[in-house]
Amino acid sequence: MPKKPTIKTALPGPRAKKLIKLDKAFVSPSYTRVYPLVVDQAEGLWVHDVDGNTFLDFTAGIAVNATGHCHPHVVKAIQRQAEHLLHMSGTDFYYTPQIQLAEKMASIVPGNGPKRVYFGNSGAEAVEAAFKLARWHTKRELNIAFFGAFHGRTMGALSLTASKTVQKKHYNPLVPGITHIPYAYCYRCAYNLCYPDCDLFCVKWIEDTLFRTTVPPEEVAAIFIEPIQGEGGYIVPPPGFHKAMYRIAKKYGILYVADEVQSGMGRTGKMFAIEHFKAKADIMAIAKGIASGMPLGAMVAPAKIMNWEAGSHASTFGGNPLSCQAAMATIELLEKSLMKNATVQGKRLMKGLHRLQKTYECMGDVRGKGLMVGVEFVKDRETKEPATKWRPAIIRKAFEKGLLILGCGENSIRFCPALTVSAKEIDLGLSIFEEAVKEVAA
Ligand SMILES: Cc1ncc(COP(=O)(O)O)c(C=O)c1O
């Protein structure tokens, strides 16, 4: 395995250039590629492009390859299943991998009592299913979600999303009845308050203002929330936030839906991020890291909530046998050692970033849990003016030096390497990141 990134060509290299030209001719221009990486093959934390350049991957395919690229245990599970049964549609027939995975998911999602699992193919589908179930179960029409939230791009999930207007432009009218409210983004508190002196004003405001003035709580089906906000900027709410939110939800018979699509499946060092807050959720949406790169989404709820009737929701491909086997192999690895590794290496990453923060003024905030870590760039620590131009420049510089990272929010960079990352790889990533920051912003 290579120990260092190797960049042998200009980026993009000649083969990549040709493929990108072809891509531009045939592939949807709606995709958001931030740098010209054309991947050929990958293993563990290492990605090789079509020109023979090698990169250290701190993106994990946007927090998906939890077990690293092509983990042999996962690959073998897929190969075995591919020779056995490719597809039969779990909507219309029964097959073992879907049933076994449902049993496993029901056991790893927090909460006592019997649970049920719905399978789709993506995060958006998991959220969409939660959205429909919340309406079906409560027979209520209104919902609450958060500014900065990203829940997916299908019409229901998009209606809950409030991340960037470009994602919504020209798609109105969206699903009605959704009210977006400020997330507990303490670095930039919407109410200009400071935790803990604020006494969780952002939660109290829901009951004292929102429910009193515009949104009748008895008509609200669900509150959709990312336990740690992902696309919005890797924002970690303060301790006590989710518990207080859940209390309000329960008071008014509202379902608390945790979108763990990005934060779940061991990424934060616990199976689900909500566990860090010792809080509960009624419904959970899960995808991304669940099957190490195979398409799979899951929505999990107590049996008494997932009480919809046959035909009320389904998907031809959801819970495909290959994806289910990949998920079971992934969970085995997470439970055996990878969640622990996420905690250990996450601490190392955080410590390294805090050390860099002491030197580089532009690193306004460093935050995260486990291997879900974000750095927010500012022009000035006092004013916190977002350094929106430096962010893409740092990402591009890191790419040219052989480190793959991505942005989140308006001015943050996310670190979400595979949970297999080693201490050496963390240190290497940190040193390339420092070089990039130094060259762009210092
Ligand atoms: C929290 C969250 N929910 C939902 C989604 C949508 O997932 P997908 O792109 O698989 O539809 C994402 C994707 O980034 C996400 O981060």
The ligand as a MOL file (V3000), in Angstrom:
LIG
                    3D

  0  0  0     0  0            999 V3000
M  V30 BEGIN CTAB
M  V30 COUNTS 16 16 0 0 0
M  V30 BEGIN ATOM
M  V30 1 C -28.2980 14.0510 6.4820 0
M  V30 2 C -28.5820 13.6380 5.0700 0
M  V30 3 N -29.8150 13.2110 4.7630 0
M  V30 4 C -30.1380 12.8050 3.5230 0
M  V30 5 C -29.2010 12.8380 2.5050 0
M  V30 6 C -29.5760 12.3880 1.1280 0
M  V30 7 O -28.9260 11.1930 0.8440 0
M  V30 8 P -28.8220 10.6710 -0.6680 0
M  V30 9 O -27.8970 11.5830 -1.3870 0
M  V30 10 O -28.2850 9.2750 -0.5160 0
M  V30 11 O -30.1890 10.6980 -1.2380 0
M  V30 12 C -27.8970 13.2740 2.7850 0
M  V30 13 C -26.8810 13.3380 1.7290 0
M  V30 14 O -25.8860 13.9900 1.8180 0
M  V30 15 C -27.5800 13.6890 4.1060 0
M  V30 16 O -26.3690 14.1130 4.4300 0
M  V30 END ATOM
M  V30 BEGIN BOND
M  V30 1 1 1 2
M  V30 2 1 2 3
M  V30 3 2 2 15
M  V30 4 2 3 4
M  V30 5 1 4 5
M  V30 6 1 5 6
M  V30 7 2 5 12
M  V30 8 1 6 7
M  V30 9 1 7 8
M  V30 10 2 8 9
M  V30 11 1 8 10
M  V30 12 1 8 11
M  V30 13 1 12 13
M  V30 14 1 12 15
M  V30 15 2 13 14
M  V30 16 1 15 16
M  V30 END BOND
M  V30 END CTAB
M  END
